Amino acid sequence: MQLVAKTLYGLEGVLADELRDLGARGVKIMTRAVEFEGDLELMYRCNYSLRTALSVLRPIADFRIKRTKDLYNVAKRLHWDDFFSIDQTFSVVPVVHSSLFNHTGYAALVLKDAIVDKFRMIHNSRPSVDSDKPDILINLRVSEDFVTISLDSSAVPLYKRGYRKEAAEAPINEVLAAGIIKLSGWDGSRRILDPMCGSGTFSIEAAMMSYRIEPGEFRSFYGFMNWGDFDEKLFEKIKNTKKKQLITAPEINCYDRSREAIRIAANNIRAAGLSAKINTGIADFFASDSKGLKYTIFINPPYGERLTEKDLNEFYSKIGERLKHGYSGSEAWIISSSAEGMKSIGLKPAAKYQLFNGALESVLHKYVLFEGRHKDFKAVS
């Protein structure tokens, strides 16, 4: 079957690599999504194992329309009772970029009416709509005159791993954290430092990768479980497949100067079963140094919304100073939506990636830390 895995902007290539590793065929990178081919087992495995996917869609129809009524007419011809029953609830999530519809909600309403009327025509009854917790989630995408209707096999977004019990202020999305770790090329051989850990997401995602803990291990529900063709035995087989453990365990250090942040992070780490595998503690990054050790450092610093411009620039400048003078030989990855703040770091990035942190357009910078001047470092590297 044709499948589509949705992701965050900038992580499409990482997701494509994950899909190939799982055995997907016909992998095609799109914007915020990757298209691929696979069977029912692969669809289940993608939901359970992909770290950088937000959801996995199973398209059931695609067609062109000339007017709004065409959406109704074609959708009504689909065999909806092959996918769910009148006893189940459903909801439509629309993504519409088309001059044929005055607003996104209207396109969703047209599709909903087509589904309901088809059930009435066959069964003289209809399923109910539940926008909060539907049994079946239907994705509607309209791009000008081209329509794709899909079943959302995830239903609950895949970044909701199930281990986050509490959140510190402005926590980073789990999929974004996992994507940044994968973009960094970290393979478990170097110590990790998460010095402004907040909810502990970077540390937890890194530890889950290291110890081969599947991102779906803590979830109890996926949308495909409510489909008529759900194969429970096949899914149980996927969940019970054990991955090979690492020979050496990496050192992962999760610190913050906020006592409350550490309490929250420790609670989430405990929920993920990783308390013995992640070091936690109250520590001020600006008063720290590497003590001659080499780290891969991940930082999601405060953005402009949480600091005045003057405080923000000073804060980011202190980050750059501490990295340069306290962590030579290490590598730092910093994500921020503040262009001014990133300039204030004062270090030359070795690489840049355009990403989105929620609705915020952000940039991820890689810094290779060394002693002395950049020119001298380039001369010998």
C-alpha positions as CSV (number, residue, x, y, z in Angstrom):
1,M,0.0,0.0,0.0
2,Q,1.0,3.6,-0.4
3,L,1.7,5.3,2.9
4,V,2.8,8.8,4.0
5,A,4.7,9.7,7.2
6,K,4.3,13.3,8.3
7,T,7.1,15.1,10.1
8,L,8.4,18.6,11.1
9,Y,9.9,20.9,8.5
10,G,13.6,20.2,8.1
11,L,13.5,16.6,9.3
12,E,12.3,15.0,6.1
13,G,15.7,13.6,5.2
14,V,16.2,12.1,8.6
15,L,12.7,10.5,8.5
16,A,13.5,9.1,5.0
17,D,16.6,7.4,6.4
18,E,14.6,5.9,9.2
19,L,12.0,4.5,6.8
20,R,14.7,2.9,4.6
21,D,16.2,1.3,7.7
22,L,12.8,-0.2,8.4
23,G,12.5,-1.7,4.9
24,A,10.3,0.9,3.2
25,R,10.3,1.0,-0.6
26,G,9.7,3.8,-3.0
27,V,10.8,6.5,-0.5
28,K,10.0,10.0,-1.8
29,I,10.8,13.1,0.2
30,M,8.1,15.8,0.2
31,T,7.6,19.0,2.3
32,R,7.0,18.0,6.0
33,A,6.3,14.4,4.8
34,V,7.8,11.3,3.2
35,E,5.9,9.1,0.9
36,F,6.7,5.3,0.8
37,E,5.4,1.9,0.0
38,G,4.9,-1.0,2.5
39,D,2.5,-3.6,3.8
40,L,0.4,-3.7,7.0
41,E,3.3,-4.9,9.1
42,L,5.5,-2.0,8.0
43,M,2.7,0.4,8.8
44,Y,2.4,-1.0,12.3
45,R,6.2,-1.0,12.7
46,C,6.5,2.7,11.5
47,N,4.0,3.8,14.2
48,Y,5.9,1.9,16.9
49,S,9.5,2.6,15.8
50,L,9.8,5.9,13.9
51,R,11.4,8.6,16.1
52,T,11.0,11.5,13.7
53,A,7.4,10.9,12.4
54,L,4.4,12.8,13.7
55,S,1.9,10.4,12.1
56,V,1.5,7.7,9.5
57,L,-1.3,8.2,6.9
58,R,-2.9,5.5,4.7
59,P,-4.3,7.2,1.6
60,I,-7.6,5.6,0.5
61,A,-8.4,8.0,-2.4
62,D,-6.9,10.8,-4.5
63,F,-8.6,12.6,-7.3
64,R,-9.1,16.0,-8.9
65,I,-12.1,18.3,-8.5
66,K,-13.4,21.3,-10.5
67,R,-15.9,22.5,-7.9
68,T,-16.7,21.9,-4.2
69,K,-19.6,19.5,-5.0
70,D,-17.1,17.2,-6.7
71,L,-15.5,16.5,-3.3
72,Y,-18.9,15.4,-2.0
73,N,-19.8,13.2,-5.0
74,V,-16.5,11.3,-5.2
75,A,-16.2,10.9,-1.4
76,K,-19.7,9.5,-1.2
77,R,-18.8,6.8,-3.7
78,L,-16.1,5.4,-1.4
79,H,-16.8,2.2,0.5
80,W,-16.6,3.8,4.0
81,D,-18.1,0.8,5.7
82,D,-14.9,-1.2,4.7
83,F,-13.0,1.1,7.1
84,F,-15.3,1.6,10.1
85,S,-18.8,0.9,11.3
86,I,-21.9,3.0,12.3
87,D,-21.1,2.2,15.9
88,Q,-17.8,4.1,15.7
89,T,-17.1,7.8,15.9
90,F,-15.0,9.7,13.4
91,S,-13.5,13.2,12.8
92,V,-12.0,14.9,9.8
93,V,-8.8,16.9,10.0
94,P,-8.5,19.2,7.0
95,V,-5.4,20.7,5.4
96,V,-6.7,23.0,2.6
97,H,-4.8,25.2,0.2
98,S,-7.4,25.8,-2.5
99,S,-9.3,28.7,-4.0
100,L,-12.3,26.3,-4.4
101,F,-13.0,26.6,-0.7
102,N,-13.7,29.7,1.3
103,H,-12.3,28.2,4.5
104,T,-10.7,25.0,5.7
105,G,-13.7,24.0,7.9
106,Y,-16.1,24.0,4.9
107,A,-14.0,21.3,3.1
108,A,-14.1,19.2,6.2
109,L,-17.9,19.7,6.5
110,V,-18.4,18.6,2.8
111,L,-16.4,15.4,3.4
112,K,-18.2,14.7,6.7
113,D,-21.6,15.0,4.9
114,A,-20.5,12.6,2.2
115,I,-19.5,10.0,4.8
116,V,-22.7,10.4,6.8
117,D,-24.9,10.3,3.8
118,K,-23.2,7.1,2.4
119,F,-23.8,5.3,5.7
120,R,-27.4,6.5,5.8
121,M,-27.9,5.3,2.2
122,I,-26.7,1.7,3.0
123,H,-27.6,1.2,6.7
124,N,-30.4,3.8,7.3
125,S,-28.2,5.0,10.1
126,R,-25.0,7.0,10.6
127,P,-21.9,7.2,12.7
128,S,-21.4,10.1,15.1
129,V,-18.8,12.8,14.8
130,D,-16.4,13.2,17.8
131,S,-13.8,16.0,17.5
132,D,-12.2,15.3,20.8
133,K,-11.5,11.5,20.9
134,P,-12.7,9.9,17.7
135,D,-12.4,6.2,17.0
136,I,-11.4,6.9,13.4
137,L,-9.4,10.0,12.3
138,I,-9.6,11.0,8.6
139,N,-7.1,13.3,7.0
140,L,-8.3,15.5,4.2
141,R,-5.8,17.3,2.0
142,V,-6.8,19.7,-0.8
143,S,-4.1,21.3,-2.8
144,E,-5.8,23.5,-5.4
145,D,-7.8,21.0,-7.4
146,F,-6.1,17.8,-6.1
147,V,-7.7,15.9,-3.2
148,T,-6.2,13.2,-1.0
149,I,-8.3,11.4,1.6
150,S,-6.4,9.3,4.2
151,L,-6.9,7.3,7.3
152,D,-4.6,8.4,10.1
153,S,-3.1,5.2,11.5
154,S,-1.6,7.0,14.4
155,A,-4.6,9.2,15.5
156,V,-2.7,10.4,18.6
157,P,0.4,12.3,17.3
158,L,3.6,10.1,17.6
159,Y,5.5,12.8,19.5
160,K,3.2,11.9,22.4
161,R,5.5,9.0,23.5
162,G,3.8,8.5,26.9
163,Y,6.7,9.2,29.2
164,R,6.2,12.9,29.7
165,K,4.3,13.3,32.9
166,E,5.1,16.9,33.4
167,A,6.5,19.7,31.3
168,A,8.8,22.6,32.1
169,E,8.3,26.0,30.4
170,A,8.3,25.7,26.6
171,P,9.4,22.1,26.3
172,I,10.9,20.9,23.0
173,N,8.8,18.5,21.0
174,E,10.0,14.8,21.3
175,V,10.1,14.4,17.6
176,L,12.2,17.5,17.2
177,A,14.6,16.5,19.9
178,A,15.1,13.1,18.3
179,G,15.6,14.7,14.9
180,I,18.2,17.0,16.2
181,I,20.1,14.1,17.8
182,K,20.0,12.3,14.5
183,L,21.1,15.3,12.6
184,S,24.1,15.6,14.9
185,G,25.2,12.2,13.9
186,W,25.6,11.1,17.5
187,D,26.2,7.4,17.7
188,G,26.5,6.8,21.4
189,S,30.3,7.0,21.5
190,R,30.6,10.4,23.0
191,R,29.2,11.7,26.4
192,I,26.0,13.8,26.2
193,L,25.5,17.0,28.1
194,D,22.0,18.5,28.3
195,P,22.8,21.5,30.5
196,M,19.5,23.4,30.2
197,C,17.4,20.3,30.3
198,G,14.0,21.6,31.1
199,S,11.7,18.6,30.9
200,G,14.7,16.3,30.1
201,T,13.6,15.5,26.5
202,F,17.0,15.5,24.8
203,S,18.4,13.2,27.5
204,I,15.5,10.8,27.3
205,E,15.4,10.6,23.5
206,A,19.1,10.0,23.4
207,A,18.9,7.3,26.1
208,M,16.0,5.6,24.3
209,M,18.1,5.5,21.1
210,S,21.1,4.1,23.0
211,Y,19.2,1.4,24.8
212,R,17.1,0.5,21.8
213,I,13.9,1.5,23.5
214,E,11.2,1.9,20.9
215,P,9.4,5.3,20.9
216,G,6.1,3.5,21.0
217,E,6.9,1.3,24.0
218,F,5.0,3.5,26.4
219,R,1.9,4.1,24.2
220,S,-1.2,2.0,24.6
221,F,-3.2,3.2,21.6
222,Y,-2.8,3.8,17.8
223,G,-5.5,4.7,15.4
224,F,-5.2,1.5,13.4
225,M,-6.4,-0.5,16.4
226,N,-9.9,0.7,15.7
227,W,-9.8,-0.3,12.0
228,G,-11.7,-3.3,10.8
229,D,-8.6,-5.0,9.5
230,F,-6.5,-4.6,12.7
231,D,-4.3,-7.7,13.2
232,E,-3.6,-7.8,16.9
233,K,-1.2,-10.8,16.7
234,L,0.9,-9.1,14.1
235,F,1.2,-6.0,16.2
236,E,2.1,-8.0,19.3
237,K,4.8,-9.7,17.3
238,I,6.3,-6.4,16.4
239,K,6.2,-5.2,20.0
240,N,7.9,-8.3,21.2
241,T,10.7,-8.2,18.8
242,K,13.8,-7.4,20.9
243,K,16.5,-5.1,19.6
244,K,20.2,-5.7,20.2
245,Q,21.5,-3.7,23.1
246,L,24.5,-1.5,23.0
247,I,27.8,-3.1,24.1
248,T,28.9,0.1,25.9
249,A,26.5,2.5,27.5
250,P,27.0,6.3,26.9
251,E,27.1,8.8,29.7
252,I,24.1,11.1,29.5
253,N,24.1,14.1,31.8
254,C,20.8,16.0,32.4
255,Y,21.3,19.2,34.3
256,D,19.6,22.5,35.0
257,R,20.0,25.3,37.5
258,S,16.3,25.2,38.2
259,R,15.4,22.8,41.0
260,E,11.8,22.6,39.6
261,A,13.1,21.7,36.1
262,I,15.2,18.9,37.6
263,R,12.3,17.6,39.5
264,I,10.2,17.5,36.4
265,A,12.9,16.0,34.3
266,A,13.6,13.3,36.9
267,N,9.9,12.4,37.0
268,N,9.8,12.0,33.2
269,I,13.1,10.0,33.2
270,R,11.6,7.7,35.9
271,A,8.5,7.2,33.8
272,A,10.7,6.2,30.9
273,G,12.5,3.7,33.1
274,L,15.8,5.5,32.6
275,S,16.7,6.7,36.1
276,A,19.8,4.4,36.3
277,K,20.9,5.4,32.8
278,I,20.8,9.3,33.0
279,N,22.7,11.5,35.5
280,T,20.5,14.3,36.8
281,G,21.4,17.2,39.1
282,I,21.1,20.9,39.8
283,A,24.0,22.7,38.1
284,D,24.7,26.1,36.6
285,F,26.1,25.7,33.1
286,F,27.7,29.1,33.2
287,A,29.8,28.0,36.2
288,S,30.7,24.6,34.6
289,D,33.5,23.2,32.4
290,S,34.3,19.9,30.7
291,K,37.2,18.9,33.0
292,G,39.0,17.8,29.9
293,L,36.2,15.5,28.7
294,K,34.6,15.7,25.3
295,Y,30.8,16.0,25.0
296,T,28.1,16.3,22.5
297,I,26.0,19.2,23.9
298,F,22.4,19.9,23.1
299,I,20.8,23.2,24.1
300,N,17.3,24.6,23.7
301,P,17.9,28.0,25.3
302,P,15.1,30.5,26.2
303,Y,13.7,32.4,23.2
304,G,12.8,36.1,22.9
305,E,9.3,35.5,24.2
306,R,10.7,34.7,27.6
307,L,13.5,37.3,27.9
308,T,13.8,41.0,27.0
309,E,16.1,41.7,24.0
310,K,18.9,43.0,26.2
311,D,18.7,40.0,28.6
312,L,18.4,37.6,25.7
313,N,21.6,38.9,24.0
314,E,23.5,38.8,27.3
315,F,22.3,35.3,28.0
316,Y,23.3,33.9,24.6
317,S,26.6,35.7,24.8
318,K,27.3,33.9,28.1
319,I,26.4,30.6,26.3
320,G,29.1,31.3,23.7
321,E,31.7,32.3,26.2
322,R,31.1,29.2,28.4
323,L,31.3,26.9,25.4
324,K,34.5,28.4,24.0
325,H,36.3,28.6,27.3
326,G,34.9,25.6,29.2
327,Y,34.3,23.0,26.5
328,S,37.1,22.9,23.9
329,G,37.2,19.5,22.2
330,S,33.4,19.2,22.4
331,E,30.6,19.8,19.9
332,A,27.5,21.8,20.6
333,W,24.1,21.9,18.9
334,I,21.8,24.8,19.7
335,I,18.3,25.5,18.4
336,S,16.6,28.9,18.7
337,S,14.1,31.1,16.9
338,S,16.0,34.2,18.0
339,A,18.3,35.3,15.2
340,E,19.7,38.1,17.4
341,G,20.4,35.7,20.2
342,M,22.3,33.3,17.9
343,K,24.4,36.1,16.6
344,S,25.3,37.0,20.2
345,I,26.8,33.6,20.8
346,G,29.8,34.9,19.0
347,L,31.0,31.5,17.6
348,K,31.2,30.5,14.0
349,P,28.7,27.7,13.2
350,A,30.1,24.7,11.4
351,A,26.6,23.9,10.0
352,K,23.1,25.4,10.0
353,Y,19.7,23.7,9.6
354,Q,16.3,25.4,9.2
355,L,13.7,23.8,11.5
356,F,10.4,24.7,13.2
357,N,10.0,24.5,16.9
358,G,6.2,24.4,17.1
359,A,5.0,27.4,15.1
360,L,8.4,29.2,15.6
361,E,10.7,29.3,12.6
362,S,14.1,28.3,14.1
363,V,17.7,27.6,13.2
364,L,19.9,24.7,14.5
365,H,23.6,25.6,14.7
366,K,26.4,23.1,15.1
367,Y,29.5,24.4,16.8
368,V,32.8,22.6,16.8
369,L,34.6,23.9,19.9
370,F,38.3,24.4,20.0
371,E,41.0,26.5,21.7
372,G,42.4,29.7,20.1
373,R,41.3,31.3,16.8
374,H,39.0,29.8,14.2
375,K,41.7,30.5,11.5
376,D,44.3,28.5,13.4
377,F,41.8,25.7,14.0
378,K,40.9,25.5,10.2
379,A,44.6,25.4,9.4
380,V,45.2,22.2,11.3
381,S,41.8,20.5,10.9
